[in-house]
């Protein structure tokens, strides 16, 4: 994971959470890091951070770092869930983590 993130271990936690929808704003470019390339191709349609993590087979913390790289360069946009929804209707992050762990064990 060290090489994937360039040695970074944390992303800006306020930039996105596990249910934030990610959308590509451009096509992958030649010479781009393979994980960035895959994310841009996957996110042509909106995709949640936790789904990207599952598809890549990488921990959410690593995916957040990669997504922050792309967000900082304008290659993706992050769409947060509607604030109008009562908090009780949003998925519990702990349950989503457990689902991700279960999927990774398959």
Phi and psi in radians as a Rosetta constraint file:
Dihedral C 1 N 2 CA 2 C 2 CIRCULARHARMONIC -1.009 0.35
Dihedral N 2 CA 2 C 2 N 3 CIRCULARHARMONIC -0.786 0.35
Dihedral C 2 N 3 CA 3 C 3 CIRCULARHARMONIC -1.252 0.35
Dihedral N 3 CA 3 C 3 N 4 CIRCULARHARMONIC -0.572 0.35
Dihedral C 3 N 4 CA 4 C 4 CIRCULARHARMONIC -1.122 0.35
Dihedral N 4 CA 4 C 4 N 5 CIRCULARHARMONIC -0.675 0.35
Dihedral C 4 N 5 CA 5 C 5 CIRCULARHARMONIC -1.733 0.35
Dihedral N 5 CA 5 C 5 N 6 CIRCULARHARMONIC 0.028 0.35
Dihedral C 5 N 6 CA 6 C 6 CIRCULARHARMONIC 1.167 0.35
Dihedral N 6 CA 6 C 6 N 7 CIRCULARHARMONIC 0.495 0.35
Dihedral C 6 N 7 CA 7 C 7 CIRCULARHARMONIC 1.535 0.35
Dihedral N 7 CA 7 C 7 N 8 CIRCULARHARMONIC -0.086 0.35
Dihedral C 7 N 8 CA 8 C 8 CIRCULARHARMONIC -1.384 0.35
Dihedral N 8 CA 8 C 8 N 9 CIRCULARHARMONIC 2.526 0.35
Dihedral C 8 N 9 CA 9 C 9 CIRCULARHARMONIC -2.064 0.35
Dihedral N 9 CA 9 C 9 N 10 CIRCULARHARMONIC -0.097 0.35
Dihedral C 9 N 10 CA 10 C 10 CIRCULARHARMONIC -2.443 0.35
Dihedral N 10 CA 10 C 10 N 11 CIRCULARHARMONIC 2.553 0.35
Dihedral C 10 N 11 CA 11 C 11 CIRCULARHARMONIC -1.986 0.35
Dihedral N 11 CA 11 C 11 N 12 CIRCULARHARMONIC 2.925 0.35
Dihedral C 11 N 12 CA 12 C 12 CIRCULARHARMONIC -1.163 0.35
Dihedral N 12 CA 12 C 12 N 13 CIRCULARHARMONIC 1.853 0.35
Dihedral C 12 N 13 CA 13 C 13 CIRCULARHARMONIC -1.071 0.35
Dihedral N 13 CA 13 C 13 N 14 CIRCULARHARMONIC -0.489 0.35
Dihedral C 13 N 14 CA 14 C 14 CIRCULARHARMONIC -1.388 0.35
Dihedral N 14 CA 14 C 14 N 15 CIRCULARHARMONIC -0.252 0.35
Dihedral C 14 N 15 CA 15 C 15 CIRCULARHARMONIC -1.213 0.35
Dihedral N 15 CA 15 C 15 N 16 CIRCULARHARMONIC -0.604 0.35
Dihedral C 15 N 16 CA 16 C 16 CIRCULARHARMONIC -2.888 0.35
Dihedral N 16 CA 16 C 16 N 17 CIRCULARHARMONIC 2.690 0.35
Dihedral C 16 N 17 CA 17 C 17 CIRCULARHARMONIC -2.053 0.35
Dihedral N 17 CA 17 C 17 N 18 CIRCULARHARMONIC -2.966 0.35
Dihedral C 17 N 18 CA 18 C 18 CIRCULARHARMONIC -1.214 0.35
Dihedral N 18 CA 18 C 18 N 19 CIRCULARHARMONIC -0.399 0.35
Dihedral C 18 N 19 CA 19 C 19 CIRCULARHARMONIC -1.813 0.35
Dihedral N 19 CA 19 C 19 N 20 CIRCULARHARMONIC 0.075 0.35
Dihedral C 19 N 20 CA 20 C 20 CIRCULARHARMONIC -1.087 0.35
Dihedral N 20 CA 20 C 20 N 21 CIRCULARHARMONIC 2.345 0.35
Dihedral C 20 N 21 CA 21 C 21 CIRCULARHARMONIC -1.544 0.35
Dihedral N 21 CA 21 C 21 N 22 CIRCULARHARMONIC 2.327 0.35
Dihedral C 21 N 22 CA 22 C 22 CIRCULARHARMONIC -1.934 0.35
Dihedral N 22 CA 22 C 22 N 23 CIRCULARHARMONIC 2.360 0.35
Dihedral C 22 N 23 CA 23 C 23 CIRCULARHARMONIC -2.310 0.35
Dihedral N 23 CA 23 C 23 N 24 CIRCULARHARMONIC 2.291 0.35
Dihedral C 23 N 24 CA 24 C 24 CIRCULARHARMONIC -1.194 0.35
Dihedral N 24 CA 24 C 24 N 25 CIRCULARHARMONIC 2.464 0.35
Dihedral C 24 N 25 CA 25 C 25 CIRCULARHARMONIC -1.924 0.35
Dihedral N 25 CA 25 C 25 N 26 CIRCULARHARMONIC -0.042 0.35
Dihedral C 25 N 26 CA 26 C 26 CIRCULARHARMONIC -2.752 0.35
Dihedral N 26 CA 26 C 26 N 27 CIRCULARHARMONIC 2.971 0.35
Dihedral C 26 N 27 CA 27 C 27 CIRCULARHARMONIC -1.468 0.35
Dihedral N 27 CA 27 C 27 N 28 CIRCULARHARMONIC 2.723 0.35
Dihedral C 27 N 28 CA 28 C 28 CIRCULARHARMONIC -1.070 0.35
Dihedral N 28 CA 28 C 28 N 29 CIRCULARHARMONIC 2.617 0.35
Dihedral C 28 N 29 CA 29 C 29 CIRCULARHARMONIC -1.921 0.35
Dihedral N 29 CA 29 C 29 N 30 CIRCULARHARMONIC 2.574 0.35
Dihedral C 29 N 30 CA 30 C 30 CIRCULARHARMONIC -1.003 0.35
Dihedral N 30 CA 30 C 30 N 31 CIRCULARHARMONIC 2.470 0.35
Dihedral C 30 N 31 CA 31 C 31 CIRCULARHARMONIC 1.495 0.35
Dihedral N 31 CA 31 C 31 N 32 CIRCULARHARMONIC -0.044 0.35
Dihedral C 31 N 32 CA 32 C 32 CIRCULARHARMONIC -1.278 0.35
Dihedral N 32 CA 32 C 32 N 33 CIRCULARHARMONIC 2.590 0.35
Dihedral C 32 N 33 CA 33 C 33 CIRCULARHARMONIC -0.924 0.35
Dihedral N 33 CA 33 C 33 N 34 CIRCULARHARMONIC 2.383 0.35
Dihedral C 33 N 34 CA 34 C 34 CIRCULARHARMONIC -1.001 0.35
Dihedral N 34 CA 34 C 34 N 35 CIRCULARHARMONIC -0.654 0.35
Dihedral C 34 N 35 CA 35 C 35 CIRCULARHARMONIC -1.174 0.35
Dihedral N 35 CA 35 C 35 N 36 CIRCULARHARMONIC -0.700 0.35
Dihedral C 35 N 36 CA 36 C 36 CIRCULARHARMONIC -1.093 0.35
Dihedral N 36 CA 36 C 36 N 37 CIRCULARHARMONIC -0.750 0.35
Dihedral C 36 N 37 CA 37 C 37 CIRCULARHARMONIC -0.996 0.35
Dihedral N 37 CA 37 C 37 N 38 CIRCULARHARMONIC -0.866 0.35
Dihedral C 37 N 38 CA 38 C 38 CIRCULARHARMONIC -1.094 0.35
Dihedral N 38 CA 38 C 38 N 39 CIRCULARHARMONIC -0.727 0.35
Dihedral C 38 N 39 CA 39 C 39 CIRCULARHARMONIC -1.072 0.35
Dihedral N 39 CA 39 C 39 N 40 CIRCULARHARMONIC -0.805 0.35
Dihedral C 39 N 40 CA 40 C 40 CIRCULARHARMONIC -1.084 0.35
Dihedral N 40 CA 40 C 40 N 41 CIRCULARHARMONIC -0.648 0.35
Dihedral C 40 N 41 CA 41 C 41 CIRCULARHARMONIC -1.247 0.35
Dihedral N 41 CA 41 C 41 N 42 CIRCULARHARMONIC -0.704 0.35
Dihedral C 41 N 42 CA 42 C 42 CIRCULARHARMONIC -1.156 0.35
Dihedral N 42 CA 42 C 42 N 43 CIRCULARHARMONIC -0.609 0.35
Dihedral C 42 N 43 CA 43 C 43 CIRCULARHARMONIC -1.685 0.35
Dihedral N 43 CA 43 C 43 N 44 CIRCULARHARMONIC 0.471 0.35
Dihedral C 43 N 44 CA 44 C 44 CIRCULARHARMONIC -1.123 0.35
Dihedral N 44 CA 44 C 44 N 45 CIRCULARHARMONIC -0.515 0.35
Dihedral C 44 N 45 CA 45 C 45 CIRCULARHARMONIC -1.938 0.35
Dihedral N 45 CA 45 C 45 N 46 CIRCULARHARMONIC 2.605 0.35
Dihedral C 45 N 46 CA 46 C 46 CIRCULARHARMONIC -0.949 0.35
Dihedral N 46 CA 46 C 46 N 47 CIRCULARHARMONIC 2.375 0.35
Dihedral C 46 N 47 CA 47 C 47 CIRCULARHARMONIC -2.486 0.35
Dihedral N 47 CA 47 C 47 N 48 CIRCULARHARMONIC 2.358 0.35
Dihedral C 47 N 48 CA 48 C 48 CIRCULARHARMONIC -1.271 0.35
Dihedral N 48 CA 48 C 48 N 49 CIRCULARHARMONIC 2.633 0.35
Dihedral C 48 N 49 CA 49 C 49 CIRCULARHARMONIC -0.937 0.35
Dihedral N 49 CA 49 C 49 N 50 CIRCULARHARMONIC -0.767 0.35
Dihedral C 49 N 50 CA 50 C 50 CIRCULARHARMONIC -1.133 0.35
Dihedral N 50 CA 50 C 50 N 51 CIRCULARHARMONIC -0.579 0.35
Dihedral C 50 N 51 CA 51 C 51 CIRCULARHARMONIC -1.211 0.35
Dihedral N 51 CA 51 C 51 N 52 CIRCULARHARMONIC -0.710 0.35
Dihedral C 51 N 52 CA 52 C 52 CIRCULARHARMONIC -1.077 0.35
Dihedral N 52 CA 52 C 52 N 53 CIRCULARHARMONIC -0.778 0.35
Dihedral C 52 N 53 CA 53 C 53 CIRCULARHARMONIC -1.003 0.35
Dihedral N 53 CA 53 C 53 N 54 CIRCULARHARMONIC -0.786 0.35
Dihedral C 53 N 54 CA 54 C 54 CIRCULARHARMONIC -1.132 0.35
Dihedral N 54 CA 54 C 54 N 55 CIRCULARHARMONIC -0.792 0.35
Dihedral C 54 N 55 CA 55 C 55 CIRCULARHARMONIC -1.092 0.35
Dihedral N 55 CA 55 C 55 N 56 CIRCULARHARMONIC -0.686 0.35
Dihedral C 55 N 56 CA 56 C 56 CIRCULARHARMONIC -1.415 0.35
Dihedral N 56 CA 56 C 56 N 57 CIRCULARHARMONIC -0.325 0.35
Dihedral C 56 N 57 CA 57 C 57 CIRCULARHARMONIC 1.245 0.35
Dihedral N 57 CA 57 C 57 N 58 CIRCULARHARMONIC 0.540 0.35
Dihedral C 57 N 58 CA 58 C 58 CIRCULARHARMONIC -2.096 0.35
Dihedral N 58 CA 58 C 58 N 59 CIRCULARHARMONIC 2.644 0.35
Dihedral C 58 N 59 CA 59 C 59 CIRCULARHARMONIC -1.065 0.35
Dihedral N 59 CA 59 C 59 N 60 CIRCULARHARMONIC 2.605 0.35
Dihedral C 59 N 60 CA 60 C 60 CIRCULARHARMONIC -0.980 0.35
Dihedral N 60 CA 60 C 60 N 61 CIRCULARHARMONIC -0.672 0.35
Dihedral C 60 N 61 CA 61 C 61 CIRCULARHARMONIC -1.067 0.35
Dihedral N 61 CA 61 C 61 N 62 CIRCULARHARMONIC -0.678 0.35
Dihedral C 61 N 62 CA 62 C 62 CIRCULARHARMONIC -1.228 0.35
Dihedral N 62 CA 62 C 62 N 63 CIRCULARHARMONIC -0.751 0.35
Dihedral C 62 N 63 CA 63 C 63 CIRCULARHARMONIC -1.092 0.35
Dihedral N 63 CA 63 C 63 N 64 CIRCULARHARMONIC -0.683 0.35
Dihedral C 63 N 64 CA 64 C 64 CIRCULARHARMONIC -1.050 0.35
Dihedral N 64 CA 64 C 64 N 65 CIRCULARHARMONIC -0.698 0.35
Dihedral C 64 N 65 CA 65 C 65 CIRCULARHARMONIC -1.100 0.35
Dihedral N 65 CA 65 C 65 N 66 CIRCULARHARMONIC -0.797 0.35
Dihedral C 65 N 66 CA 66 C 66 CIRCULARHARMONIC -1.097 0.35
Dihedral N 66 CA 66 C 66 N 67 CIRCULARHARMONIC -0.733 0.35
Dihedral C 66 N 67 CA 67 C 67 CIRCULARHARMONIC -1.155 0.35
Dihedral N 67 CA 67 C 67 N 68 CIRCULARHARMONIC -0.658 0.35
Dihedral C 67 N 68 CA 68 C 68 CIRCULARHARMONIC -1.096 0.35
Dihedral N 68 CA 68 C 68 N 69 CIRCULARHARMONIC -0.645 0.35
Dihedral C 68 N 69 CA 69 C 69 CIRCULARHARMONIC -1.012 0.35
Dihedral N 69 CA 69 C 69 N 70 CIRCULARHARMONIC -0.847 0.35
Dihedral C 69 N 70 CA 70 C 70 CIRCULARHARMONIC -1.208 0.35
Dihedral N 70 CA 70 C 70 N 71 CIRCULARHARMONIC -0.638 0.35
Dihedral C 70 N 71 CA 71 C 71 CIRCULARHARMONIC -1.149 0.35
Dihedral N 71 CA 71 C 71 N 72 CIRCULARHARMONIC -0.745 0.35
Dihedral C 71 N 72 CA 72 C 72 CIRCULARHARMONIC -1.105 0.35
Dihedral N 72 CA 72 C 72 N 73 CIRCULARHARMONIC -0.488 0.35
Dihedral C 72 N 73 CA 73 C 73 CIRCULARHARMONIC -1.702 0.35
Dihedral N 73 CA 73 C 73 N 74 CIRCULARHARMONIC 0.061 0.35
Dihedral C 73 N 74 CA 74 C 74 CIRCULARHARMONIC 1.335 0.35
Dihedral N 74 CA 74 C 74 N 75 CIRCULARHARMONIC 0.250 0.35
Dihedral C 74 N 75 CA 75 C 75 CIRCULARHARMONIC -1.433 0.35
Dihedral N 75 CA 75 C 75 N 76 CIRCULARHARMONIC -0.313 0.35
Dihedral C 75 N 76 CA 76 C 76 CIRCULARHARMONIC -2.372 0.35
Dihedral N 76 CA 76 C 76 N 77 CIRCULARHARMONIC 2.840 0.35
Dihedral C 76 N 77 CA 77 C 77 CIRCULARHARMONIC -2.117 0.35
Dihedral N 77 CA 77 C 77 N 78 CIRCULARHARMONIC 2.639 0.35
Dihedral C 77 N 78 CA 78 C 78 CIRCULARHARMONIC -1.992 0.35
Dihedral N 78 CA 78 C 78 N 79 CIRCULARHARMONIC 2.150 0.35
Dihedral C 78 N 79 CA 79 C 79 CIRCULARHARMONIC -1.947 0.35
Dihedral N 79 CA 79 C 79 N 80 CIRCULARHARMONIC 2.040 0.35
Dihedral C 79 N 80 CA 80 C 80 CIRCULARHARMONIC -1.402 0.35
Dihedral N 80 CA 80 C 80 N 81 CIRCULARHARMONIC 2.654 0.35
Dihedral C 80 N 81 CA 81 C 81 CIRCULARHARMONIC -1.004 0.35
Dihedral N 81 CA 81 C 81 N 82 CIRCULARHARMONIC 2.654 0.35
Dihedral C 81 N 82 CA 82 C 82 CIRCULARHARMONIC -0.973 0.35
Dihedral N 82 CA 82 C 82 N 83 CIRCULARHARMONIC 2.291 0.35
Dihedral C 82 N 83 CA 83 C 83 CIRCULARHARMONIC -1.267 0.35
Dihedral N 83 CA 83 C 83 N 84 CIRCULARHARMONIC -0.262 0.35
Dihedral C 83 N 84 CA 84 C 84 CIRCULARHARMONIC -1.244 0.35
Dihedral N 84 CA 84 C 84 N 85 CIRCULARHARMONIC -0.346 0.35
Dihedral C 84 N 85 CA 85 C 85 CIRCULARHARMONIC -1.260 0.35
Dihedral N 85 CA 85 C 85 N 86 CIRCULARHARMONIC 2.344 0.35
Dihedral C 85 N 86 CA 86 C 86 CIRCULARHARMONIC -1.068 0.35
Dihedral N 86 CA 86 C 86 N 87 CIRCULARHARMONIC 2.529 0.35
Dihedral C 86 N 87 CA 87 C 87 CIRCULARHARMONIC -0.947 0.35
Dihedral N 87 CA 87 C 87 N 88 CIRCULARHARMONIC -0.560 0.35
Dihedral C 87 N 88 CA 88 C 88 CIRCULARHARMONIC -1.118 0.35
Dihedral N 88 CA 88 C 88 N 89 CIRCULARHARMONIC -0.408 0.35
Dihedral C 88 N 89 CA 89 C 89 CIRCULARHARMONIC -1.505 0.35
Dihedral N 89 CA 89 C 89 N 90 CIRCULARHARMONIC -0.269 0.35
Dihedral C 89 N 90 CA 90 C 90 CIRCULARHARMONIC -1.394 0.35
Dihedral N 90 CA 90 C 90 N 91 CIRCULARHARMONIC 2.536 0.35
Dihedral C 90 N 91 CA 91 C 91 CIRCULARHARMONIC -1.073 0.35
Dihedral N 91 CA 91 C 91 N 92 CIRCULARHARMONIC 2.496 0.35
Dihedral C 91 N 92 CA 92 C 92 CIRCULARHARMONIC -1.263 0.35
Dihedral N 92 CA 92 C 92 N 93 CIRCULARHARMONIC 2.136 0.35
Dihedral C 92 N 93 CA 93 C 93 CIRCULARHARMONIC -0.961 0.35
Dihedral N 93 CA 93 C 93 N 94 CIRCULARHARMONIC -0.600 0.35
Dihedral C 93 N 94 CA 94 C 94 CIRCULARHARMONIC -1.141 0.35
Dihedral N 94 CA 94 C 94 N 95 CIRCULARHARMONIC -0.691 0.35
Dihedral C 94 N 95 CA 95 C 95 CIRCULARHARMONIC -1.146 0.35
Dihedral N 95 CA 95 C 95 N 96 CIRCULARHARMONIC -0.724 0.35
Dihedral C 95 N 96 CA 96 C 96 CIRCULARHARMONIC -1.088 0.35
Dihedral N 96 CA 96 C 96 N 97 CIRCULARHARMONIC -0.685 0.35
Dihedral C 96 N 97 CA 97 C 97 CIRCULARHARMONIC -1.081 0.35
Dihedral N 97 CA 97 C 97 N 98 CIRCULARHARMONIC -0.751 0.35
Dihedral C 97 N 98 CA 98 C 98 CIRCULARHARMONIC -1.136 0.35
Dihedral N 98 CA 98 C 98 N 99 CIRCULARHARMONIC -0.677 0.35
Dihedral C 98 N 99 CA 99 C 99 CIRCULARHARMONIC -1.119 0.35
Dihedral N 99 CA 99 C 99 N 100 CIRCULARHARMONIC -0.753 0.35
Dihedral C 99 N 100 CA 100 C 100 CIRCULARHARMONIC -1.075 0.35
Dihedral N 100 CA 100 C 100 N 101 CIRCULARHARMONIC -0.771 0.35
Dihedral C 100 N 101 CA 101 C 101 CIRCULARHARMONIC -1.072 0.35
Dihedral N 101 CA 101 C 101 N 102 CIRCULARHARMONIC -0.753 0.35
Dihedral C 101 N 102 CA 102 C 102 CIRCULARHARMONIC -1.078 0.35
Dihedral N 102 CA 102 C 102 N 103 CIRCULARHARMONIC -0.719 0.35
Dihedral C 102 N 103 CA 103 C 103 CIRCULARHARMONIC -1.151 0.35
Dihedral N 103 CA 103 C 103 N 104 CIRCULARHARMONIC -0.672 0.35
Dihedral C 103 N 104 CA 104 C 104 CIRCULARHARMONIC -1.176 0.35
Dihedral N 104 CA 104 C 104 N 105 CIRCULARHARMONIC -0.455 0.35
Dihedral C 104 N 105 CA 105 C 105 CIRCULARHARMONIC -1.388 0.35
Dihedral N 105 CA 105 C 105 N 106 CIRCULARHARMONIC -0.220 0.35
